[in-house]
Amino acid sequence: MGSHLHVYLTMAKEAMDESDRIGDAQTRPKPHGEPGSIITYDPKHRSFKNSLIAIAFAGMYLDTLLYITGMNRLGKVAYDRIDRKCYEDKLVALGIRDSNIPSACARFRTCRNELVHERAFQESESWAAQVEARKAIDLIDQITELLE
């Protein structure tokens, strides 16, 4: 079975690293030792864009990882029964019972869906792409480790 699994993982992590690098470059300490920092506005939204790339490719990686693992462990017929289920249900079917995973998967799924199927949103409903991208990368690392 061929796959671009590792390409998706590499793209997600490289985009996250670039987002972090750009974000770090946009932040500097306040003068005179005041608490907090100053964030420089980036009109090209480079950190935000890289965070979106990280989230999208983390989702592609997770979908592919679950498919490959499910086909290998459960077989085609059994995996086809759960293929359209949410991440959490697939992980349970694959024997993952970590209590932190379901809420992290639900958050990631919501975030990814808002990215892929964007609608206008109220300002109070928005999420920080950089924060969600970091959580997505942490989640796929944790799931990858649990499935090994």
C-alpha positions as CSV (number, residue, x, y, z in Angstrom):
1,M,0.0,0.0,0.0
2,G,1.6,3.3,-1.1
3,S,1.2,6.5,0.9
4,H,2.5,10.0,1.4
5,L,2.2,9.6,5.1
6,H,5.7,10.8,6.0
7,V,5.4,13.7,3.5
8,Y,2.3,14.9,5.3
9,L,4.0,14.7,8.7
10,T,7.1,16.5,7.4
11,M,5.0,19.3,5.9
12,A,2.9,19.7,9.0
13,K,6.0,19.9,11.2
14,E,8.0,22.2,8.9
15,A,5.0,24.6,8.6
16,M,4.7,24.6,12.4
17,D,8.4,25.3,12.8
18,E,8.2,28.1,10.3
19,S,5.2,29.5,12.1
20,D,7.1,29.5,15.4
21,R,10.2,31.0,13.8
22,I,8.1,33.9,12.3
23,G,6.1,34.4,15.5
24,D,9.3,34.6,17.6
25,A,10.7,37.2,15.2
26,Q,7.5,39.3,15.5
27,T,7.7,39.4,19.3
28,R,10.1,41.6,21.3
29,P,10.2,42.7,25.0
30,K,8.6,45.9,26.1
31,P,11.0,48.7,26.7
32,H,12.4,49.7,30.1
33,G,11.8,46.2,31.5
34,E,8.0,46.5,31.5
35,P,6.2,43.2,31.8
36,G,4.9,41.6,28.6
37,S,5.9,41.9,25.0
38,I,5.2,43.8,21.8
39,I,3.9,41.9,18.7
40,T,4.8,43.3,15.4
41,Y,2.0,43.2,12.9
42,D,2.7,41.0,9.8
43,P,0.6,42.3,6.9
44,K,1.3,39.0,5.0
45,H,0.1,36.8,7.8
46,R,3.0,34.4,7.4
47,S,2.8,32.8,10.8
48,F,-0.9,32.4,10.5
49,K,-0.6,30.9,7.0
50,N,2.0,28.4,8.2
51,S,-0.2,27.4,11.1
52,L,-3.1,26.7,8.8
53,I,-0.8,24.5,6.7
54,A,0.3,22.7,9.8
55,I,-3.3,22.0,10.8
56,A,-4.3,20.9,7.3
57,F,-1.4,18.5,6.9
58,A,-1.7,17.2,10.5
59,G,-5.3,16.2,9.5
60,M,-4.1,14.6,6.3
61,Y,-1.4,12.7,8.2
62,L,-3.9,11.5,10.9
63,D,-6.5,10.4,8.4
64,T,-3.8,8.4,6.5
65,L,-2.2,7.0,9.6
66,L,-5.5,5.7,10.9
67,Y,-6.4,4.2,7.5
68,I,-3.1,2.4,7.1
69,T,-3.0,1.2,10.7
70,G,-6.7,0.2,10.6
71,M,-6.3,-1.7,7.4
72,N,-3.2,-3.6,8.7
73,R,-4.7,-4.4,12.2
74,L,-8.4,-4.9,11.3
75,G,-8.5,-5.8,7.7
76,K,-10.4,-4.1,4.9
77,V,-13.9,-5.3,5.8
78,A,-13.7,-4.4,9.5
79,Y,-12.0,-1.0,8.8
80,D,-14.5,-0.1,6.2
81,R,-17.2,-0.3,8.9
82,I,-15.4,2.5,10.9
83,D,-13.8,4.5,8.1
84,R,-16.4,7.3,8.3
85,K,-16.4,7.5,12.1
86,C,-14.7,10.2,14.1
87,Y,-11.0,10.0,15.1
88,E,-12.0,9.0,18.6
89,D,-14.1,6.0,17.5
90,K,-11.4,4.8,15.1
91,L,-8.8,5.0,17.9
92,V,-11.0,3.0,20.3
93,A,-11.4,0.4,17.5
94,L,-7.6,0.3,17.2
95,G,-7.2,-0.3,21.0
96,I,-6.3,3.2,22.1
97,R,-7.9,4.0,25.4
98,D,-5.8,7.0,26.6
99,S,-8.3,9.3,28.5
100,N,-6.8,12.5,27.1
101,I,-7.2,11.6,23.5
102,P,-10.9,12.0,23.0
103,S,-11.1,15.7,24.0
104,A,-7.9,16.5,22.1
105,C,-9.3,14.8,19.0
106,A,-12.7,16.6,19.3
107,R,-10.9,19.9,19.6
108,F,-8.7,19.2,16.6
109,R,-11.6,18.0,14.5
110,T,-13.6,21.2,15.3
111,C,-10.6,23.4,14.5
112,R,-9.8,21.5,11.3
113,N,-13.4,21.6,10.1
114,E,-13.5,25.3,10.7
115,L,-10.4,25.7,8.7
116,V,-11.5,23.5,5.8
117,H,-15.1,24.6,5.8
118,E,-14.7,28.2,6.9
119,R,-17.8,30.3,7.5
120,A,-17.9,33.8,8.8
121,F,-17.4,33.8,12.5
122,Q,-18.1,36.1,15.5
123,E,-14.8,37.6,16.8
124,S,-15.5,35.9,20.2
125,E,-15.7,32.5,18.4
126,S,-12.3,32.7,16.7
127,W,-9.3,30.6,17.7
128,A,-5.6,31.2,17.6
129,A,-4.2,29.3,14.6
130,Q,-0.7,29.1,16.1
131,V,-2.0,27.6,19.3
132,E,-4.2,25.1,17.6
133,A,-1.5,24.1,15.2
134,R,0.9,23.4,18.1
135,K,-1.9,21.3,19.7
136,A,-2.5,19.4,16.5
137,I,1.2,18.6,16.1
138,D,1.3,17.4,19.8
139,L,-1.8,15.3,19.2
140,I,-0.5,13.5,16.1
141,D,2.8,12.9,17.8
142,Q,1.0,11.3,20.8
143,I,-1.3,9.2,18.6
144,T,1.7,8.0,16.4
145,E,3.5,6.9,19.6
146,L,0.4,5.1,20.9
147,L,-0.1,3.3,17.6
148,E,3.5,2.0,17.3
